[in-house]
Amino acid sequence: MAQKKNGTKNNKAAGAVKKAPLPKKALGIPEGWFYAAGQEANVVMVRAALPEGMESDIWKEAGVLEVILGEKESIDIEEMEVADEEAQAFMDELGAKSLFYVSFDPGMYEKALPVLKAIVAELGGKMLGDTPNLEPEIC
């Protein structure tokens, strides 16, 4: 590093480099979520719960819904089957009737949150982060 005339180091180069902001995942926003719906539901019902004017694509046979948030930005929602007793006990504890896997880029959390809240408000249940402690939680 260059020395200034008074003998101190020139730190201009170090100050010019900006650190990238931490990704949302590092801040506790997971890419994946479990949506435990409060009623028997499918992707058609989830689509009907979306805010008015929200663009989406649906593949009923595959049980998949894609909610378009913007160019190259979407939320994917997939129907899941509860296959074991432990998972069913957890669903019963939550009072949930249907299970979905929801995924989106953590950087889109601010855009996705109103959509997730609208779904939960319409169909009941909870949106739980796919993390060891199932947090964060959106009710």
MODELLER restraints for C-alpha pairs under 7 A, 6 or more apart:
rsr = mdl.restraints
at = mdl.atoms
rsr.add(forms.Gaussian(group=physical.xy_distance, feature=features.Distance(at['CA:1:A'], at['CA:9:A']), mean=6.56, stdev=0.5))
rsr.add(forms.Gaussian(group=physical.xy_distance, feature=features.Distance(at['CA:1:A'], at['CA:10:A']), mean=6.48, stdev=0.5))
rsr.add(forms.Gaussian(group=physical.xy_distance, feature=features.Distance(at['CA:2:A'], at['CA:9:A']), mean=6.06, stdev=0.5))
rsr.add(forms.Gaussian(group=physical.xy_distance, feature=features.Distance(at['CA:2:A'], at['CA:10:A']), mean=5.52, stdev=0.5))
rsr.add(forms.Gaussian(group=physical.xy_distance, feature=features.Distance(at['CA:3:A'], at['CA:9:A']), mean=4.65, stdev=0.5))
rsr.add(forms.Gaussian(group=physical.xy_distance, feature=features.Distance(at['CA:3:A'], at['CA:10:A']), mean=5.76, stdev=0.5))
rsr.add(forms.Gaussian(group=physical.xy_distance, feature=features.Distance(at['CA:4:A'], at['CA:10:A']), mean=6.02, stdev=0.5))
rsr.add(forms.Gaussian(group=physical.xy_distance, feature=features.Distance(at['CA:23:A'], at['CA:107:A']), mean=6.75, stdev=0.5))
rsr.add(forms.Gaussian(group=physical.xy_distance, feature=features.Distance(at['CA:24:A'], at['CA:106:A']), mean=5.21, stdev=0.5))
rsr.add(forms.Gaussian(group=physical.xy_distance, feature=features.Distance(at['CA:24:A'], at['CA:107:A']), mean=5.44, stdev=0.5))
rsr.add(forms.Gaussian(group=physical.xy_distance, feature=features.Distance(at['CA:25:A'], at['CA:106:A']), mean=5.75, stdev=0.5))
rsr.add(forms.Gaussian(group=physical.xy_distance, feature=features.Distance(at['CA:29:A'], at['CA:106:A']), mean=5.67, stdev=0.5))
rsr.add(forms.Gaussian(group=physical.xy_distance, feature=features.Distance(at['CA:30:A'], at['CA:106:A']), mean=6.12, stdev=0.5))
rsr.add(forms.Gaussian(group=physical.xy_distance, feature=features.Distance(at['CA:30:A'], at['CA:129:A']), mean=6.08, stdev=0.5))
rsr.add(forms.Gaussian(group=physical.xy_distance, feature=features.Distance(at['CA:30:A'], at['CA:130:A']), mean=6.55, stdev=0.5))
rsr.add(forms.Gaussian(group=physical.xy_distance, feature=features.Distance(at['CA:31:A'], at['CA:103:A']), mean=5.51, stdev=0.5))
rsr.add(forms.Gaussian(group=physical.xy_distance, feature=features.Distance(at['CA:31:A'], at['CA:104:A']), mean=5.48, stdev=0.5))
rsr.add(forms.Gaussian(group=physical.xy_distance, feature=features.Distance(at['CA:31:A'], at['CA:105:A']), mean=5.61, stdev=0.5))
rsr.add(forms.Gaussian(group=physical.xy_distance, feature=features.Distance(at['CA:31:A'], at['CA:106:A']), mean=5.39, stdev=0.5))
rsr.add(forms.Gaussian(group=physical.xy_distance, feature=features.Distance(at['CA:32:A'], at['CA:102:A']), mean=5.72, stdev=0.5))
rsr.add(forms.Gaussian(group=physical.xy_distance, feature=features.Distance(at['CA:32:A'], at['CA:103:A']), mean=4.46, stdev=0.5))
rsr.add(forms.Gaussian(group=physical.xy_distance, feature=features.Distance(at['CA:32:A'], at['CA:104:A']), mean=6.80, stdev=0.5))
rsr.add(forms.Gaussian(group=physical.xy_distance, feature=features.Distance(at['CA:32:A'], at['CA:129:A']), mean=6.33, stdev=0.5))
rsr.add(forms.Gaussian(group=physical.xy_distance, feature=features.Distance(at['CA:32:A'], at['CA:130:A']), mean=5.19, stdev=0.5))
rsr.add(forms.Gaussian(group=physical.xy_distance, feature=features.Distance(at['CA:33:A'], at['CA:101:A']), mean=5.84, stdev=0.5))
rsr.add(forms.Gaussian(group=physical.xy_distance, feature=features.Distance(at['CA:33:A'], at['CA:102:A']), mean=4.90, stdev=0.5))
rsr.add(forms.Gaussian(group=physical.xy_distance, feature=features.Distance(at['CA:33:A'], at['CA:103:A']), mean=6.13, stdev=0.5))
rsr.add(forms.Gaussian(group=physical.xy_distance, feature=features.Distance(at['CA:33:A'], at['CA:127:A']), mean=6.49, stdev=0.5))
rsr.add(forms.Gaussian(group=physical.xy_distance, feature=features.Distance(at['CA:33:A'], at['CA:128:A']), mean=5.44, stdev=0.5))
rsr.add(forms.Gaussian(group=physical.xy_distance, feature=features.Distance(at['CA:33:A'], at['CA:129:A']), mean=4.39, stdev=0.5))
rsr.add(forms.Gaussian(group=physical.xy_distance, feature=features.Distance(at['CA:33:A'], at['CA:130:A']), mean=4.74, stdev=0.5))
rsr.add(forms.Gaussian(group=physical.xy_distance, feature=features.Distance(at['CA:34:A'], at['CA:99:A']), mean=6.93, stdev=0.5))
rsr.add(forms.Gaussian(group=physical.xy_distance, feature=features.Distance(at['CA:34:A'], at['CA:100:A']), mean=5.80, stdev=0.5))
rsr.add(forms.Gaussian(group=physical.xy_distance, feature=features.Distance(at['CA:34:A'], at['CA:101:A']), mean=4.86, stdev=0.5))
rsr.add(forms.Gaussian(group=physical.xy_distance, feature=features.Distance(at['CA:34:A'], at['CA:102:A']), mean=6.06, stdev=0.5))
rsr.add(forms.Gaussian(group=physical.xy_distance, feature=features.Distance(at['CA:34:A'], at['CA:127:A']), mean=5.74, stdev=0.5))
rsr.add(forms.Gaussian(group=physical.xy_distance, feature=features.Distance(at['CA:34:A'], at['CA:128:A']), mean=5.09, stdev=0.5))
rsr.add(forms.Gaussian(group=physical.xy_distance, feature=features.Distance(at['CA:34:A'], at['CA:129:A']), mean=6.26, stdev=0.5))
rsr.add(forms.Gaussian(group=physical.xy_distance, feature=features.Distance(at['CA:34:A'], at['CA:130:A']), mean=6.21, stdev=0.5))
rsr.add(forms.Gaussian(group=physical.xy_distance, feature=features.Distance(at['CA:35:A'], at['CA:99:A']), mean=5.70, stdev=0.5))
rsr.add(forms.Gaussian(group=physical.xy_distance, feature=features.Distance(at['CA:35:A'], at['CA:100:A']), mean=4.97, stdev=0.5))
rsr.add(forms.Gaussian(group=physical.xy_distance, feature=features.Distance(at['CA:35:A'], at['CA:101:A']), mean=6.19, stdev=0.5))
rsr.add(forms.Gaussian(group=physical.xy_distance, feature=features.Distance(at['CA:35:A'], at['CA:102:A']), mean=6.78, stdev=0.5))
rsr.add(forms.Gaussian(group=physical.xy_distance, feature=features.Distance(at['CA:35:A'], at['CA:126:A']), mean=5.88, stdev=0.5))
rsr.add(forms.Gaussian(group=physical.xy_distance, feature=features.Distance(at['CA:35:A'], at['CA:127:A']), mean=4.40, stdev=0.5))
rsr.add(forms.Gaussian(group=physical.xy_distance, feature=features.Distance(at['CA:35:A'], at['CA:128:A']), mean=6.24, stdev=0.5))
rsr.add(forms.Gaussian(group=physical.xy_distance, feature=features.Distance(at['CA:36:A'], at['CA:96:A']), mean=5.32, stdev=0.5))
rsr.add(forms.Gaussian(group=physical.xy_distance, feature=features.Distance(at['CA:36:A'], at['CA:98:A']), mean=5.85, stdev=0.5))
rsr.add(forms.Gaussian(group=physical.xy_distance, feature=features.Distance(at['CA:36:A'], at['CA:99:A']), mean=4.71, stdev=0.5))
rsr.add(forms.Gaussian(group=physical.xy_distance, feature=features.Distance(at['CA:36:A'], at['CA:100:A']), mean=6.57, stdev=0.5))
rsr.add(forms.Gaussian(group=physical.xy_distance, feature=features.Distance(at['CA:36:A'], at['CA:125:A']), mean=5.46, stdev=0.5))
rsr.add(forms.Gaussian(group=physical.xy_distance, feature=features.Distance(at['CA:36:A'], at['CA:126:A']), mean=5.40, stdev=0.5))
rsr.add(forms.Gaussian(group=physical.xy_distance, feature=features.Distance(at['CA:36:A'], at['CA:127:A']), mean=6.35, stdev=0.5))
rsr.add(forms.Gaussian(group=physical.xy_distance, feature=features.Distance(at['CA:37:A'], at['CA:96:A']), mean=5.27, stdev=0.5))
rsr.add(forms.Gaussian(group=physical.xy_distance, feature=features.Distance(at['CA:37:A'], at['CA:97:A']), mean=5.92, stdev=0.5))
rsr.add(forms.Gaussian(group=physical.xy_distance, feature=features.Distance(at['CA:37:A'], at['CA:98:A']), mean=5.12, stdev=0.5))
rsr.add(forms.Gaussian(group=physical.xy_distance, feature=features.Distance(at['CA:37:A'], at['CA:99:A']), mean=6.14, stdev=0.5))
rsr.add(forms.Gaussian(group=physical.xy_distance, feature=features.Distance(at['CA:37:A'], at['CA:123:A']), mean=6.11, stdev=0.5))
rsr.add(forms.Gaussian(group=physical.xy_distance, feature=features.Distance(at['CA:37:A'], at['CA:124:A']), mean=5.67, stdev=0.5))
rsr.add(forms.Gaussian(group=physical.xy_distance, feature=features.Distance(at['CA:37:A'], at['CA:125:A']), mean=4.40, stdev=0.5))
rsr.add(forms.Gaussian(group=physical.xy_distance, feature=features.Distance(at['CA:37:A'], at['CA:126:A']), mean=6.50, stdev=0.5))
rsr.add(forms.Gaussian(group=physical.xy_distance, feature=features.Distance(at['CA:38:A'], at['CA:95:A']), mean=6.26, stdev=0.5))
rsr.add(forms.Gaussian(group=physical.xy_distance, feature=features.Distance(at['CA:38:A'], at['CA:96:A']), mean=4.51, stdev=0.5))
rsr.add(forms.Gaussian(group=physical.xy_distance, feature=features.Distance(at['CA:38:A'], at['CA:97:A']), mean=5.56, stdev=0.5))
rsr.add(forms.Gaussian(group=physical.xy_distance, feature=features.Distance(at['CA:38:A'], at['CA:123:A']), mean=6.04, stdev=0.5))
rsr.add(forms.Gaussian(group=physical.xy_distance, feature=features.Distance(at['CA:38:A'], at['CA:124:A']), mean=4.45, stdev=0.5))
rsr.add(forms.Gaussian(group=physical.xy_distance, feature=features.Distance(at['CA:38:A'], at['CA:125:A']), mean=4.11, stdev=0.5))
rsr.add(forms.Gaussian(group=physical.xy_distance, feature=features.Distance(at['CA:39:A'], at['CA:96:A']), mean=6.45, stdev=0.5))
rsr.add(forms.Gaussian(group=physical.xy_distance, feature=features.Distance(at['CA:39:A'], at['CA:97:A']), mean=4.86, stdev=0.5))
rsr.add(forms.Gaussian(group=physical.xy_distance, feature=features.Distance(at['CA:39:A'], at['CA:98:A']), mean=6.40, stdev=0.5))
rsr.add(forms.Gaussian(group=physical.xy_distance, feature=features.Distance(at['CA:39:A'], at['CA:123:A']), mean=6.43, stdev=0.5))
rsr.add(forms.Gaussian(group=physical.xy_distance, feature=features.Distance(at['CA:39:A'], at['CA:124:A']), mean=6.93, stdev=0.5))
rsr.add(forms.Gaussian(group=physical.xy_distance, feature=features.Distance(at['CA:40:A'], at['CA:97:A']), mean=5.03, stdev=0.5))
rsr.add(forms.Gaussian(group=physical.xy_distance, feature=features.Distance(at['CA:40:A'], at['CA:98:A']), mean=5.35, stdev=0.5))
rsr.add(forms.Gaussian(group=physical.xy_distance, feature=features.Distance(at['CA:41:A'], at['CA:98:A']), mean=5.86, stdev=0.5))
rsr.add(forms.Gaussian(group=physical.xy_distance, feature=features.Distance(at['CA:42:A'], at['CA:79:A']), mean=6.64, stdev=0.5))
rsr.add(forms.Gaussian(group=physical.xy_distance, feature=features.Distance(at['CA:43:A'], at['CA:60:A']), mean=6.91, stdev=0.5))
rsr.add(forms.Gaussian(group=physical.xy_distance, feature=features.Distance(at['CA:43:A'], at['CA:63:A']), mean=5.98, stdev=0.5))
rsr.add(forms.Gaussian(group=physical.xy_distance, feature=features.Distance(at['CA:43:A'], at['CA:64:A']), mean=6.38, stdev=0.5))
rsr.add(forms.Gaussian(group=physical.xy_distance, feature=features.Distance(at['CA:43:A'], at['CA:65:A']), mean=5.95, stdev=0.5))
rsr.add(forms.Gaussian(group=physical.xy_distance, feature=features.Distance(at['CA:43:A'], at['CA:79:A']), mean=6.79, stdev=0.5))
rsr.add(forms.Gaussian(group=physical.xy_distance, feature=features.Distance(at['CA:46:A'], at['CA:119:A']), mean=6.43, stdev=0.5))
rsr.add(forms.Gaussian(group=physical.xy_distance, feature=features.Distance(at['CA:49:A'], at['CA:118:A']), mean=6.58, stdev=0.5))
rsr.add(forms.Gaussian(group=physical.xy_distance, feature=features.Distance(at['CA:49:A'], at['CA:119:A']), mean=5.25, stdev=0.5))
rsr.add(forms.Gaussian(group=physical.xy_distance, feature=features.Distance(at['CA:49:A'], at['CA:122:A']), mean=5.70, stdev=0.5))
rsr.add(forms.Gaussian(group=physical.xy_distance, feature=features.Distance(at['CA:50:A'], at['CA:115:A']), mean=6.38, stdev=0.5))
rsr.add(forms.Gaussian(group=physical.xy_distance, feature=features.Distance(at['CA:50:A'], at['CA:118:A']), mean=6.24, stdev=0.5))
rsr.add(forms.Gaussian(group=physical.xy_distance, feature=features.Distance(at['CA:50:A'], at['CA:119:A']), mean=6.10, stdev=0.5))
rsr.add(forms.Gaussian(group=physical.xy_distance, feature=features.Distance(at['CA:51:A'], at['CA:115:A']), mean=6.67, stdev=0.5))
rsr.add(forms.Gaussian(group=physical.xy_distance, feature=features.Distance(at['CA:51:A'], at['CA:118:A']), mean=6.49, stdev=0.5))
rsr.add(forms.Gaussian(group=physical.xy_distance, feature=features.Distance(at['CA:55:A'], at['CA:67:A']), mean=6.17, stdev=0.5))
rsr.add(forms.Gaussian(group=physical.xy_distance, feature=features.Distance(at['CA:55:A'], at['CA:68:A']), mean=5.37, stdev=0.5))
rsr.add(forms.Gaussian(group=physical.xy_distance, feature=features.Distance(at['CA:56:A'], at['CA:66:A']), mean=5.43, stdev=0.5))
rsr.add(forms.Gaussian(group=physical.xy_distance, feature=features.Distance(at['CA:56:A'], at['CA:67:A']), mean=4.34, stdev=0.5))
rsr.add(forms.Gaussian(group=physical.xy_distance, feature=features.Distance(at['CA:56:A'], at['CA:68:A']), mean=5.40, stdev=0.5))
rsr.add(forms.Gaussian(group=physical.xy_distance, feature=features.Distance(at['CA:57:A'], at['CA:65:A']), mean=5.90, stdev=0.5))
rsr.add(forms.Gaussian(group=physical.xy_distance, feature=features.Distance(at['CA:57:A'], at['CA:66:A']), mean=5.14, stdev=0.5))
rsr.add(forms.Gaussian(group=physical.xy_distance, feature=features.Distance(at['CA:57:A'], at['CA:67:A']), mean=6.62, stdev=0.5))
rsr.add(forms.Gaussian(group=physical.xy_distance, feature=features.Distance(at['CA:58:A'], at['CA:64:A']), mean=5.93, stdev=0.5))
rsr.add(forms.Gaussian(group=physical.xy_distance, feature=features.Distance(at['CA:58:A'], at['CA:65:A']), mean=4.47, stdev=0.5))
rsr.add(forms.Gaussian(group=physical.xy_distance, feature=features.Distance(at['CA:58:A'], at['CA:66:A']), mean=6.25, stdev=0.5))
rsr.add(forms.Gaussian(group=physical.xy_distance, feature=features.Distance(at['CA:59:A'], at['CA:65:A']), mean=6.32, stdev=0.5))
rsr.add(forms.Gaussian(group=physical.xy_distance, feature=features.Distance(at['CA:63:A'], at['CA:78:A']), mean=5.70, stdev=0.5))
rsr.add(forms.Gaussian(group=physical.xy_distance, feature=features.Distance(at['CA:63:A'], at['CA:79:A']), mean=5.22, stdev=0.5))
rsr.add(forms.Gaussian(group=physical.xy_distance, feature=features.Distance(at['CA:64:A'], at['CA:77:A']), mean=5.73, stdev=0.5))
rsr.add(forms.Gaussian(group=physical.xy_distance, feature=features.Distance(at['CA:64:A'], at['CA:78:A']), mean=4.54, stdev=0.5))
rsr.add(forms.Gaussian(group=physical.xy_distance, feature=features.Distance(at['CA:64:A'], at['CA:79:A']), mean=6.57, stdev=0.5))
rsr.add(forms.Gaussian(group=physical.xy_distance, feature=features.Distance(at['CA:65:A'], at['CA:76:A']), mean=5.89, stdev=0.5))
rsr.add(forms.Gaussian(group=physical.xy_distance, feature=features.Distance(at['CA:65:A'], at['CA:77:A']), mean=5.04, stdev=0.5))
rsr.add(forms.Gaussian(group=physical.xy_distance, feature=features.Distance(at['CA:65:A'], at['CA:78:A']), mean=6.42, stdev=0.5))
rsr.add(forms.Gaussian(group=physical.xy_distance, feature=features.Distance(at['CA:66:A'], at['CA:74:A']), mean=6.41, stdev=0.5))
rsr.add(forms.Gaussian(group=physical.xy_distance, feature=features.Distance(at['CA:66:A'], at['CA:75:A']), mean=5.68, stdev=0.5))
rsr.add(forms.Gaussian(group=physical.xy_distance, feature=features.Distance(at['CA:66:A'], at['CA:76:A']), mean=4.61, stdev=0.5))
rsr.add(forms.Gaussian(group=physical.xy_distance, feature=features.Distance(at['CA:66:A'], at['CA:77:A']), mean=6.27, stdev=0.5))
rsr.add(forms.Gaussian(group=physical.xy_distance, feature=features.Distance(at['CA:67:A'], at['CA:74:A']), mean=5.35, stdev=0.5))
rsr.add(forms.Gaussian(group=physical.xy_distance, feature=features.Distance(at['CA:67:A'], at['CA:75:A']), mean=5.01, stdev=0.5))
rsr.add(forms.Gaussian(group=physical.xy_distance, feature=features.Distance(at['CA:67:A'], at['CA:76:A']), mean=6.43, stdev=0.5))
rsr.add(forms.Gaussian(group=physical.xy_distance, feature=features.Distance(at['CA:68:A'], at['CA:74:A']), mean=4.50, stdev=0.5))
rsr.add(forms.Gaussian(group=physical.xy_distance, feature=features.Distance(at['CA:68:A'], at['CA:75:A']), mean=6.66, stdev=0.5))
rsr.add(forms.Gaussian(group=physical.xy_distance, feature=features.Distance(at['CA:74:A'], at['CA:104:A']), mean=6.36, stdev=0.5))
rsr.add(forms.Gaussian(group=physical.xy_distance, feature=features.Distance(at['CA:75:A'], at['CA:102:A']), mean=6.85, stdev=0.5))
rsr.add(forms.Gaussian(group=physical.xy_distance, feature=features.Distance(at['CA:75:A'], at['CA:103:A']), mean=5.76, stdev=0.5))
rsr.add(forms.Gaussian(group=physical.xy_distance, feature=features.Distance(at['CA:75:A'], at['CA:104:A']), mean=4.88, stdev=0.5))
rsr.add(forms.Gaussian(group=physical.xy_distance, feature=features.Distance(at['CA:76:A'], at['CA:102:A']), mean=5.58, stdev=0.5))
rsr.add(forms.Gaussian(group=physical.xy_distance, feature=features.Distance(at['CA:76:A'], at['CA:103:A']), mean=5.25, stdev=0.5))
rsr.add(forms.Gaussian(group=physical.xy_distance, feature=features.Distance(at['CA:76:A'], at['CA:104:A']), mean=6.52, stdev=0.5))
rsr.add(forms.Gaussian(group=physical.xy_distance, feature=features.Distance(at['CA:77:A'], at['CA:100:A']), mean=6.42, stdev=0.5))
rsr.add(forms.Gaussian(group=physical.xy_distance, feature=features.Distance(at['CA:77:A'], at['CA:101:A']), mean=5.68, stdev=0.5))
rsr.add(forms.Gaussian(group=physical.xy_distance, feature=features.Distance(at['CA:77:A'], at['CA:102:A']), mean=4.51, stdev=0.5))
rsr.add(forms.Gaussian(group=physical.xy_distance, feature=features.Distance(at['CA:77:A'], at['CA:103:A']), mean=6.68, stdev=0.5))
rsr.add(forms.Gaussian(group=physical.xy_distance, feature=features.Distance(at['CA:78:A'], at['CA:100:A']), mean=5.30, stdev=0.5))
rsr.add(forms.Gaussian(group=physical.xy_distance, feature=features.Distance(at['CA:78:A'], at['CA:101:A']), mean=5.14, stdev=0.5))
rsr.add(forms.Gaussian(group=physical.xy_distance, feature=features.Distance(at['CA:78:A'], at['CA:102:A']), mean=6.51, stdev=0.5))
rsr.add(forms.Gaussian(group=physical.xy_distance, feature=features.Distance(at['CA:79:A'], at['CA:99:A']), mean=6.30, stdev=0.5))
rsr.add(forms.Gaussian(group=physical.xy_distance, feature=features.Distance(at['CA:79:A'], at['CA:100:A']), mean=4.49, stdev=0.5))
rsr.add(forms.Gaussian(group=physical.xy_distance, feature=features.Distance(at['CA:79:A'], at['CA:101:A']), mean=6.52, stdev=0.5))
rsr.add(forms.Gaussian(group=physical.xy_distance, feature=features.Distance(at['CA:80:A'], at['CA:99:A']), mean=5.39, stdev=0.5))
rsr.add(forms.Gaussian(group=physical.xy_distance, feature=features.Distance(at['CA:80:A'], at['CA:100:A']), mean=5.11, stdev=0.5))
rsr.add(forms.Gaussian(group=physical.xy_distance, feature=features.Distance(at['CA:80:A'], at['CA:101:A']), mean=6.62, stdev=0.5))
rsr.add(forms.Gaussian(group=physical.xy_distance, feature=features.Distance(at['CA:81:A'], at['CA:99:A']), mean=6.88, stdev=0.5))
rsr.add(forms.Gaussian(group=physical.xy_distance, feature=features.Distance(at['CA:82:A'], at['CA:88:A']), mean=6.17, stdev=0.5))
rsr.add(forms.Gaussian(group=physical.xy_distance, feature=features.Distance(at['CA:96:A'], at['CA:125:A']), mean=6.12, stdev=0.5))
rsr.add(forms.Gaussian(group=physical.xy_distance, feature=features.Distance(at['CA:117:A'], at['CA:138:A']), mean=6.96, stdev=0.5))
rsr.add(forms.Gaussian(group=physical.xy_distance, feature=features.Distance(at['CA:120:A'], at['CA:126:A']), mean=6.36, stdev=0.5))
rsr.add(forms.Gaussian(group=physical.xy_distance, feature=features.Distance(at['CA:120:A'], at['CA:139:A']), mean=6.37, stdev=0.5))
rsr.add(forms.Gaussian(group=physical.xy_distance, feature=features.Distance(at['CA:125:A'], at['CA:139:A']), mean=6.81, stdev=0.5))
rsr.add(forms.Gaussian(group=physical.xy_distance, feature=features.Distance(at['CA:126:A'], at['CA:137:A']), mean=6.89, stdev=0.5))
rsr.add(forms.Gaussian(group=physical.xy_distance, feature=features.Distance(at['CA:126:A'], at['CA:138:A']), mean=5.89, stdev=0.5))
rsr.add(forms.Gaussian(group=physical.xy_distance, feature=features.Distance(at['CA:126:A'], at['CA:139:A']), mean=4.90, stdev=0.5))
rsr.add(forms.Gaussian(group=physical.xy_distance, feature=features.Distance(at['CA:127:A'], at['CA:137:A']), mean=5.67, stdev=0.5))
rsr.add(forms.Gaussian(group=physical.xy_distance, feature=features.Distance(at['CA:127:A'], at['CA:138:A']), mean=4.92, stdev=0.5))
rsr.add(forms.Gaussian(group=physical.xy_distance, feature=features.Distance(at['CA:127:A'], at['CA:139:A']), mean=6.40, stdev=0.5))
rsr.add(forms.Gaussian(group=physical.xy_distance, feature=features.Distance(at['CA:128:A'], at['CA:134:A']), mean=5.31, stdev=0.5))
rsr.add(forms.Gaussian(group=physical.xy_distance, feature=features.Distance(at['CA:128:A'], at['CA:135:A']), mean=5.85, stdev=0.5))
rsr.add(forms.Gaussian(group=physical.xy_distance, feature=features.Distance(at['CA:128:A'], at['CA:136:A']), mean=6.14, stdev=0.5))
rsr.add(forms.Gaussian(group=physical.xy_distance, feature=features.Distance(at['CA:128:A'], at['CA:137:A']), mean=4.64, stdev=0.5))
rsr.add(forms.Gaussian(group=physical.xy_distance, feature=features.Distance(at['CA:128:A'], at['CA:138:A']), mean=6.49, stdev=0.5))
rsr.add(forms.Gaussian(group=physical.xy_distance, feature=features.Distance(at['CA:129:A'], at['CA:135:A']), mean=4.75, stdev=0.5))
rsr.add(forms.Gaussian(group=physical.xy_distance, feature=features.Distance(at['CA:129:A'], at['CA:136:A']), mean=5.25, stdev=0.5))
rsr.add(forms.Gaussian(group=physical.xy_distance, feature=features.Distance(at['CA:129:A'], at['CA:137:A']), mean=6.26, stdev=0.5))
